[in-house]
Amino acid sequence: MADTGWPIVSGGILVLIIVIGIVAVWLILKEKRSGFALLDERSQQLNWKAAYYAMFIYQYFILAFLFFNLFGREFFGLGEIEAGYPMIAALLVSAISFATIRWYLDR
């Protein structure tokens, strides 16, 4: 029963990646047609700063997951967590933190 959900989730992830790609290409083409520069110096600096902070948030999230896994298993007798879902969560934390920090810095 547990194996039936993964093909549906995989298909949903694939569709989501394709939709995000189409929207990203559409936005880039829209920016090019408007005649304005895609990235000026300020935008590039904000992107670098947001990526810098998002990288640290991502690393701290992974460390928290590893310590939770280690201490949960050693001291509380919990089972080891599989890496698939936490790695997906880590990727989401990284992407969402970058987008949030970029939005905050752009204000």
ABEGO torsion letter per residue (X at the ends): XAAAAAAAAAAAAAAAAAAAAAAAAAAAAAAAAAGBBABBAAAAAAAAAAAAAAAAAAAAAAAAAAAAAAAAAAAAGBBBBBAAAAAAAAAAAAAAAAAAAAAAAAX
